[in-house]
Amino acid sequence: MDKHQGALKATTTRFWLSSSVFLSLIGLVMQPNMARAQNFEDEDASRLPASVGALGDSLTAAALAGWRRQDSIFPWVTLGLLANALEYGVTADIHSIEHRKYSWATGGSIPIKSMPSHLKRLSLVSGKSLPYFNAALSGAESDHVLSTQIADLRNWSQANLKQNFPDYVTLLIGANDLCARDTSGMVSTENFYSHVEEAVHQIVSTSPNTRILISSLPNVINLRDVAKNSKVWGTVSCEQVWKKAKLCSTLTSLDDPESRLIMANRLDQFNRALHEISKNEREDYGDRVRYAKHLFEADFTSKDLAVDCFHPNKEGQAKVAEKTFASSWWKNEWLVKRDQMKKDFLADQRRQCRPSAGQGQHRPSICYESWKDPE
């Protein structure tokens, strides 16, 4: 097992040059990049992507997303969870606990009437299925994105799309860089910055038509306060689950105010780093890189969590999709499409569900549905 696989957890100068000679040389070096940025921005700003890729950790891989905390009292949920755990125990394949069909980035099963994934939205707007590859892996830290996921995504894209990277790439990473036994084990902001910056640069510098959306981290500091007293299996508190499973001790188990402050500061530093990386890359490559800040503002509740009280369930994934897509290049196109879908749904419901003699209990399922507006 190599360094990066071993590190995967189950449960995230600029020098000011005063010389005019050096400044002139920098201008010559930067000119091709500036030209690329200008050429890209001159294109139709709403050009829809023809392919999608995703980088990240268990949040993007949708670990345990199908097993909702509030459903843990039902026997089939426990049995399903045990089956996942058994498969993982036998195969040691982390994918066995991932429910990727619910991923906020590339999932296909988030209900269309409630907040579909980025891939689903773009497919609906495009009117066709888009090829995609989700390179995210549960337990991944930022160095894994740089060392492994970038290569995986590039290899898939070259083989299937005949280009270095998909037209649209999402990146959400950092939670596992924050998770450790204590605060001294967290990844430094400098290393986090370096890993993410190089990963983003490799994409935009080698794939001229690719846009990348860098998401902020959610406000995981609030997770403990929101969920610690919620119950799993009717009797076990989330706090007990965290301590037993040792899930991200820096977040769930450390009680002293100093440690919690250090954790909160590091989270803020990570989000500032992600924003700064986006700004720096935009200077060279224009509006091909965006920072999605709204995820940090998302109002997650215990009802959005999976049975481990830590990862988002499918409703939580839907919230991530909604908050991050708000910063995408195609928000307006999606809103137009969604409004048309709502009109079509209501018209179909009126057409199929008028009272008529003999209809009885054989009314179509649409008659019992209501439109769930994500806004």
N, C-alpha and C positions, 0 to 999 in steps of 0.2 A: 504494500500500500504506500503510495507516494505521499509527500509532505502535505499536499493540498487535500487529498482524499482523507488522510488521517485527521486533518483539522476540521473536516465537515462534521458539524454537530447535528443530532437528530432533532432534537426539539425543533451575524452582521458588522527666479530672482530676477524676480525681474530686476535687471540692473539698469539704472538710469545712465545713459551714455551721453556725455556732454559734447564729445567731439563731433563736429559736423561730418567728418569723414565716415565715422561709424554709423551715424544716423542715415547717411546717404546709402551706405551698403545695406542697412536694414530695410530701407525703402525699396531697394532693388529686389531683395530676397522676398519681401512681403507682397510685392506687386502681383505675382501670379495668384497668390491666395486671395487677394482683394478682388482680382478680376473674376475668379471663380465665384466668390460671394455675390458680386454684382450680377454676373450672368444668371446665377440661380434665382436671385430676387427679381430679375426681369421677367421670369417665367410666371405663368398663372399661379397666383398664391394659393389657390384652392386645388391644385393638381392632386388628384387622389392617388394614393400609393397602390401599387399592383402587388405588393407583398409585405409581410409583417414579420418582425423578429422580436424576441424578448430576452432580456438578460436580468438576472437577479437571484433571489434566494427562495425560501419556502413560501413567501407571500405570493410571488409570481408563479411558483410551481403549484400553488393552491393545496399545500399540505393539509390533510384532514378536513378540507372545506365541505365535504359532503356530510360530515357528522356534526350536526348542530348541538351545542351544549344543552339547549332546552329540550331536545328530543332524546337525551341520554336515558330517560326513564323507560323508553320503549325497548323491548328485548332485541329487536332486529338491529337497532343501532349498536348495542353492545356486541352482538354477534358479528356485525360488519367490522367493527373496530378490532375485535379479536382476530378476525380473519386477516385484516391488514397487518396486525402485529405479528401474527404467525408467519405470514408470507415474508415479512421483513426479517424475522428471526431465522428463517430457513435460507433465504437467498441473499441476505445482507444488501438487498437492492433498495435504496432509499426511495426509488420511484414507486414502490408498493404502497407508500402512505400518501402519495400525492394524487389529488383529484383534479387533474389539469383541465378537465372540461369546464371547471368553474373559475379558471384563472381570469383575473381582471383584464389581463392583456390579450390573451389568445383563446380564452374559453369559448365554447360553442353552446353551452347549456344554461347560461344565465338568462332568465326569462326575458323575452323581447319586450314585454310590456312593463318591465321594471328596470332595469339598468344593465343593458348588455355590455359585453366586453368591448374593448377597442376593436378587435378583429371583427366581431359581429356587427358593430355599428358601421365600420368601413365597408364590409361586405354588403350590408343592406343598402347603403348609399350608392355603392358601385353597381349593385344589381347582379353580383356574381360572387362566387366563393373565391377567396384569396389564398394563395399558398402562404404557409407560415411555418416558423420553427421557434419553439420555446426552449431556449438553452438554460433556463434557470434551474437551480438545483437546491433542494432543501439543505440548510446548514452552510451554504456558501457565504464566504466573506468577500470583500472587495478584491483581494488578491486572486481569488478563484475566477472572478469575472475576467480579470486581465490574463491570467495564465492559461485558462482552459475554455471558458465560455466564448470568448471572442473567436478563438480558433474553431470551435465547434460550429458557431454561427456562420463564420466565413466559409468553412468547408461545405456546409449544407447549401449556402447561397451560391457558391461557385458551381456546385454539382447540379442544382435544380433551377437556378435563375440565370446562370452565366454572368454573374456580377459578384463583386466582393461581399456586399451585404444587402439585405432587403431594403426596399424603399423606405420603410418606416420601422424604427427600432425603439423599444421602450427599455428604460433602465431604472430599476428600483433596488437599491442595495444599501447595506449599512447596519441593519438590525443585528446581525451576528457579529459585526465588528464591535458592537456595544456590549454584547453578551459575554460574560466571563464569570469566574468564581468570585472575583472581587474587582474593584475598579482598577487596580494596578494591571490587570490582565487585558483590559480593553485595548483595541488597536488605536494607535496614536492618530491624531487628526492629520499629521504630516503624511503618514503612510497611507491613510485612507484617501487623502487628496491625490497623492501620487498615483495610486492604483486606478482610481476612477478617471483622472485626467488622461492618463495614457490610453485607457480603454476607449474613451470617447474620441480622442484624437486619432487613434488607429481607424476608427469607423469613418469619420468625416473626411479624413485626409486621403483615404484610399477608395472611397465609394462616393463619387461626386453627386449622385442623385439621392443619397440617403439622408433622411431627417431623423434626428434622435431626440426623444423626449426624456429628460432626466427628472424623475420625481423626487420630491422631498420625502423624508421619512415621516411616518405618522407620529403623533404625539404619544409614544409608547409609555411615557412617564405616567400618563393618566390611567393606563391599563390596570394597574394594581388597585387603585382606588375605586375604579368602576366595577371591577369584577371579583375582588377578593372574597366577598361574602356570598356570591352567587353559588348555586348548588349544581353538582353533577351527580347523576344517578339518584337524585332526590335527597341525599343526606350528606354527601361529601362536599366541602367547600372548595372553591377554586384555589384558595390559599393553601389548603392541604395538598391538592394536586400538584401545585408548583413545587412545594417543598419535597414531596415524595419523588417527583420526576426530575428535580433539580433543573427546572426550565429557566434558563437565563437568570442566574442568581443575582446579577447586578441589578436587574429590573424587579424581580419578584420577591427576593428573600432578604436583601439588605435593609435593615431597619434604621440605622443611624442617619441622622439628618445630613451629616457631612458626605457620606457616600452617595446619598440620593441627589445631593447638590452637584457632586462631581459628575454623576450620570447625566443629569439634566443639562449641565454645561457642555458635555461632550456631544450630546444629541444636537444641541444648538450649533456647535462648531461644525458638525458633519453637514447639517443643512446649509450653513453658510458656505462651506466648501463646495457643495454641489451647485449652489447658486453662482459662486465665483467661477467655477469651471465652465458653466454655461455661458457666462458673460465673456470670458476669455476666448472661448472657441467661436462665439458669434462675431468677435472682432475680425477674425480671419475668414470665417465661412458663412457669415450672414445669418439669415433666419432659417438655418438648417438645424439649429440646436435651440431647444427651449427648456426652461425650468418650470416644472409644475409644482407650484408652492402650496396648492390648496389641500393636499392630502394631510398636511400637518394640522389643518383646521378642522378636519373631519370629526364629527361628533359620534364616535363609536360607543356602543353600549354593550352590556354583557350578552344581549340577544344576537350580537353580530359575531360571537365567538364560537369556535369549534369545541369539541368535548375536552380538549386539553386546557381550555380557558385562556389560550394564548394566541393561536392562529385564527384568522378570520374564517368564518363559515361562508356559505355561498352568498348570504345577504351582506356580510362584511366585504366580500370580494366585489359585490355590485357597487357598494359605496366607494371602494377604491377606484373602480372603473369610472364612476361619475365624477369624482373629484379630480382625477388626473386628466380625463378627456376634456375637461373645461379649458385646459391650457393648450390643447392640440390645434393643429392648423385647420381642422375640419369641424369645429364645433357648430358653426352656423349651418353647414350642409346637413349635419345630423339632426339639428333642431327642425329644419324644414321637412326632412324625411320622417321624423317622429310625429310631427303634426299631421302629415298625410296618412301615416299608419293609423293614428287615432281616429281620423275622419273615416277611413275605410273600415275600421273595426266597428265603429258605432253605426255606420250605414249597414254593414252586414248584419249586425245584431238586430237592428230595426226590421230588416227584411226577413230574417229567419225566425224572429221570435214574436211576431204578432199573434195574439190569441186567435185560435181557430178551432172549430169543432173537431173533435176526435184527436186532437194533438196529444192530450193526456200527458203521460210521463215520458214521451218520446221526443221531447224538445232537445235540440242540439246543445252541446256543452257551452257554446258561446252565450247561450241565454242566461247562464248562471255566473258569467264572468263580468268583471268590471275593469275598466281601463285603469292601469296603475301608472300615473304620470310621474316620471323620475324627477321632474322639476317641482 
